[in-house]
Amino acid sequence: RSLGYILTHYLPLLDRPDIPQDLRGKRGVIFGNLEKLYDFHNHYFLPELEACQKEPGMVARCFLRHSESFGLYALYSKNKPLSDALILHRRHDIFKKKQQELGDMMDLSSYLLRPIQRISKYSLLLQDIVCGPGAEIQAAADLVRFQMRHGNDLLTMDAIQECDVNLKEQGQLIRQDEFTVSFRKKKCVRRVFLFEDLILFSKTKRTDIGNDVYVYKQSFKTSDIGMTHNSSVSSLCFEIWFRRRKSEDTYTLKASSMEVKQVWTTDLERILWDQATHSRASQTGQSVGQGAKAWNCLPTELKMEHNFNVFNRGIKSWLKEKQYCYHT
């Protein structure tokens, strides 16, 4: 209802001819993707939640079924500081007058905070559910927690500077944190970003206006790295190493807490495992394709010879050897 209230009473103000100059064309900045959030809730999520009143154990499935749509919350959260800069810091009378006209106790900025407050309440809702499959409830809670912080992660990513890598092609940003990084005899503090396909190291720099930006230092494809969960340096440390480099080319990352270390090693382990599984599947398919090609290239006469069965056993043996080589 709050989202519909904003769209009904405040959004049309931007179409008025007397709108202040610095608000013209700023519909997307002020309201973000609020219209898409409203459509998602009004037409899909809310009706499904209401249908679960008699079966609260099914609530988690509603969240999981719309996992992609919950990404709208992260995008909304990412945009919120830009919205605040326009409607809070400049205190435009056009919104204040509308609030007084409506006799409303809440201003526009308070209403625009509702989606962020709402996803926090979803997290509490899932914690309160005591029935239903535990794995599904946990997965739904993880989904909500991820979107709660993902908006801030995306905002931080936008502050990366001097980066020669196209970050939009590196898969989803999983998380970002600050680490003390040791490499050979060097030690420094770095803001580290973990994508599905890339791990990026940056240096935090404070600008003249007091904002933090992150100067790109280096990055590595996750397909080129391995991970050791623990290090002799500290229980807060884990190590990143490279398959095609010397053993001394190892990066030791010291986290600020055991919790940070745990979530990072868990996510890295999952990424590396998924990549290994995908690689094995691709290589196995390639081996089968090569075997079929070898058979198709044989003359018809040879295929029809009495020793077909011997040849067939030979092909199977060859394929098995190829698969063994790839797996090891």
C-alpha positions in Angstrom: 0.0 0.0 0.0 2.8 2.4 0.8 4.4 1.9 -2.6 1.1 2.5 -4.4 0.6 5.6 -2.2 3.9 7.0 -3.5 3.2 6.3 -7.1 -0.3 7.8 -6.8 0.5 11.0 -5.0 4.2 11.8 -5.4 5.3 10.4 -8.8 2.9 12.6 -10.8 4.6 15.8 -9.3 7.5 15.3 -11.7 5.2 15.8 -14.7 4.1 19.3 -13.5 5.3 22.3 -15.5 6.5 24.2 -12.4 8.9 21.4 -11.2 12.3 22.8 -10.1 15.0 22.7 -12.8 17.3 20.4 -10.9 14.5 17.8 -10.6 13.7 17.7 -14.3 14.4 14.3 -15.8 15.3 12.9 -12.4 12.3 10.5 -12.0 14.6 7.5 -12.0 17.0 9.0 -9.5 14.3 10.0 -7.0 12.1 6.9 -7.2 14.6 4.3 -8.5 12.9 1.1 -9.6 10.0 1.6 -7.3 7.4 1.0 -10.1 9.0 -2.4 -10.8 9.0 -3.3 -7.1 5.3 -2.3 -6.9 4.4 -4.5 -9.9 6.3 -7.5 -8.5 4.6 -7.2 -5.1 1.1 -6.3 -6.3 0.8 -8.9 -9.1 3.0 -11.8 -7.9 4.5 -11.9 -4.5 1.7 -10.5 -2.2 -1.0 -12.8 -3.7 1.2 -15.8 -3.2 2.0 -14.9 0.4 -1.6 -14.4 1.2 -2.3 -17.8 -0.2 0.1 -19.2 2.4 -1.9 -18.1 5.4 -3.2 -21.6 6.0 0.1 -23.2 5.2 2.9 -21.0 6.6 5.4 -23.7 5.8 5.0 -22.8 2.1 6.2 -19.2 2.6 9.8 -20.0 2.0 9.0 -21.4 -1.4 7.4 -18.1 -2.4 10.7 -16.4 -1.7 12.7 -19.0 -3.6 10.4 -19.0 -6.6 11.0 -15.3 -7.0 14.7 -15.2 -6.1 15.6 -13.2 -9.3 13.0 -10.6 -8.6 14.3 -10.0 -5.2 17.3 -8.5 -6.9 15.1 -5.4 -7.4 15.7 -4.6 -3.7 19.5 -4.5 -4.1 19.1 -2.1 -7.0 16.7 0.0 -5.1 19.1 0.2 -2.1 22.0 1.1 -4.4 20.0 4.1 -5.7 18.7 5.3 -2.3 21.7 7.6 -1.5 21.2 9.4 -4.8 17.5 9.9 -4.1 18.3 11.2 -0.6 20.7 13.7 -2.1 18.0 15.2 -4.2 15.0 15.2 -1.8 16.6 15.5 1.6 19.7 17.6 1.2 18.0 20.2 -1.0 14.6 20.3 0.8 12.4 21.0 -2.3 9.2 22.7 -1.3 7.2 20.8 -4.0 7.3 17.6 -1.9 6.7 19.4 1.4 3.6 21.2 0.0 2.3 17.9 -1.2 2.7 16.3 2.2 0.8 19.2 3.8 -1.9 19.0 1.2 -2.3 15.3 2.0 -2.3 16.0 5.8 0.4 13.3 6.1 2.7 12.8 9.1 5.3 11.1 6.9 7.4 12.9 4.3 8.4 11.4 0.9 11.8 10.4 2.2 10.2 8.3 4.9 8.0 6.6 2.4 10.9 5.8 0.1 12.6 4.1 3.0 9.8 1.6 3.3 11.2 -1.0 0.7 14.5 -1.2 2.6 12.6 -1.6 5.9 10.4 -4.2 4.3 13.2 -6.6 3.3 14.6 -6.4 6.8 11.1 -7.5 8.1 11.2 -10.4 5.6 14.3 -11.6 7.3 12.6 -11.6 10.7 9.5 -13.3 9.2 11.6 -16.2 8.0 13.3 -16.5 11.3 9.9 -16.8 13.0 8.7 -19.7 10.8 9.1 -22.9 12.8 7.3 -25.2 10.4 8.1 -26.3 6.9 11.3 -27.8 5.3 14.3 -26.4 7.2 16.5 -26.4 4.1 14.0 -24.2 2.2 13.6 -21.7 5.1 17.4 -21.4 5.4 17.8 -20.9 1.6 15.1 -18.2 1.7 16.7 -16.5 4.7 20.1 -16.6 2.9 18.5 -15.0 -0.2 17.0 -12.1 1.8 20.2 -11.5 3.7 22.2 -11.5 0.5 19.9 -8.8 -1.1 20.1 -6.7 2.1 23.8 -6.3 1.8 24.1 -6.6 -2.0 22.8 -3.1 -2.6 25.6 -1.7 -0.5 28.1 -3.9 -2.3 26.9 -2.6 -5.7 27.2 0.9 -4.5 30.8 0.2 -3.3 31.6 -1.4 -6.6 30.6 1.8 -8.5 33.4 3.6 -6.6 36.1 1.4 -8.1 38.5 3.6 -10.1 41.2 3.1 -12.7 40.0 -0.4 -13.5 40.8 -1.8 -16.9 38.5 -4.8 -16.5 34.9 -4.9 -17.6 33.3 -5.8 -14.3 29.9 -6.3 -15.9 31.3 -9.4 -17.6 32.7 -11.0 -14.4 29.4 -12.6 -13.1 27.5 -11.5 -10.0 29.3 -9.6 -7.3 29.2 -12.0 -4.3 30.7 -9.9 -1.6 33.3 -7.3 -0.7 35.3 -6.7 2.5 38.6 -5.2 3.7 41.6 -7.5 4.4 45.2 -7.3 5.4 46.9 -8.9 2.4 50.4 -10.4 2.5 52.3 -11.3 -0.6 55.9 -12.5 -0.3 57.5 -9.9 2.1 54.9 -7.2 1.4 51.8 -6.5 3.6 49.0 -3.9 2.9 45.3 -3.3 3.5 43.1 -3.9 0.5 39.4 -3.7 -0.3 38.7 -7.1 -2.0 35.8 -7.7 -4.3 34.7 -11.3 -5.1 32.8 -11.9 -8.3 31.8 -15.3 -9.8 34.6 -15.1 -12.3 37.0 -12.6 -10.7 38.7 -11.6 -7.5 39.7 -7.9 -7.4 42.1 -6.1 -5.1 41.8 -2.3 -4.6 43.2 0.4 -2.3 40.9 2.7 -0.4 41.4 6.4 -1.0 39.5 9.2 0.7 38.5 12.0 -1.7 38.5 15.8 -1.0 34.8 15.7 -0.2 35.1 12.9 2.3 33.9 9.9 0.2 35.8 6.6 -0.1 36.9 5.4 -3.6 38.7 2.2 -4.4 41.7 2.4 -6.7 42.2 -0.8 -8.8 45.4 -2.6 -8.1 45.1 -6.1 -9.6 42.7 -8.9 -10.3 42.7 -12.6 -11.0 40.2 -14.9 -12.7 38.7 -17.3 -10.2 39.3 -20.1 -12.7 43.1 -19.6 -12.3 43.2 -19.8 -8.5 43.0 -22.3 -5.7 42.3 -21.8 -2.0 43.6 -23.1 1.4 41.2 -22.6 4.2 43.8 -22.1 6.9 47.2 -20.5 7.3 50.0 -20.8 9.8 50.0 -17.0 10.0 46.7 -16.7 11.9 43.4 -18.4 12.5 41.8 -15.4 10.7 43.8 -16.1 7.5 43.2 -18.1 4.3 45.4 -18.4 1.3 44.9 -17.9 -2.5 47.4 -19.6 -4.8 47.8 -20.2 -8.5 47.9 -23.4 -10.4 50.5 -22.3 -12.9 52.8 -20.3 -10.7 55.5 -20.9 -8.1 54.4 -21.8 -4.5 55.8 -18.4 -3.2 53.2 -16.6 -5.4 50.6 -17.1 -2.7 48.4 -14.3 -1.3 47.4 -14.5 2.4 44.3 -12.7 3.4 43.6 -11.8 7.0 40.0 -11.1 7.8 38.7 -8.8 10.5 36.8 -11.6 12.2 36.1 -15.4 12.0 32.7 -14.7 10.6 34.1 -12.8 7.6 36.7 -15.5 7.0 34.0 -18.2 7.1 31.7 -16.6 4.6 34.5 -15.8 2.2 36.0 -19.3 2.3 32.5 -20.8 1.9 31.7 -18.7 -1.1 35.2 -19.3 -2.7 34.9 -23.0 -2.1 31.5 -23.0 -3.8 32.8 -21.0 -6.8 35.8 -23.2 -7.3 33.8 -26.4 -6.9 31.2 -25.2 -9.5 34.0 -24.4 -11.9 35.6 -27.7 -11.5 32.3 -29.5 -12.0 31.6 -27.5 -15.2 35.1 -28.2 -16.5 34.9 -31.9 -15.9 31.5 -32.0 -17.7 32.8 -30.1 -20.7 35.9 -32.3 -20.9 33.9 -35.5 -20.7 31.6 -34.2 -23.5 34.6 -33.4 -25.6 36.0 -36.9 -25.1 32.7 -38.5 -26.2 32.6 -36.2 -29.2 36.2 -37.2 -30.3 35.3 -40.9 -30.0 32.2 -40.5 -32.2 34.2 -38.5 -34.8 36.9 -41.2 -34.9 34.3 -43.9 -35.6 32.5 -41.8 -38.3 35.8 -41.4 -40.1 36.2 -45.1 -40.6 35.5 -46.7 -44.1 32.2 -48.4 -44.4 33.8 -51.6 -45.2 35.8 -51.6 -41.9 32.7 -50.9 -39.9 31.1 -54.0 -41.3 34.0 -56.3 -40.7 33.7 -59.2 -38.3 36.1 -57.5 -35.8 33.5 -54.7 -35.1 33.1 -55.9 -31.5 36.8 -55.7 -31.0 37.0 -52.2 -32.4 34.0 -51.2 -30.2 35.7 -52.4 -27.1 38.8 -50.5 -28.1 36.9 -47.3 -28.6 35.4 -47.7 -25.1 38.8 -48.4 -23.6 40.2 -45.3 -25.3 37.4 -43.1 -24.1 37.9 -44.3 -20.5 41.6 -43.5 -20.7 40.9 -40.0 -22.0 38.3 -39.4 -19.2 40.8 -40.6 -16.6 43.4 -38.2 -17.8 41.1 -35.3 -17.6 39.8 -36.2 -14.2 43.3 -36.5 -12.7 
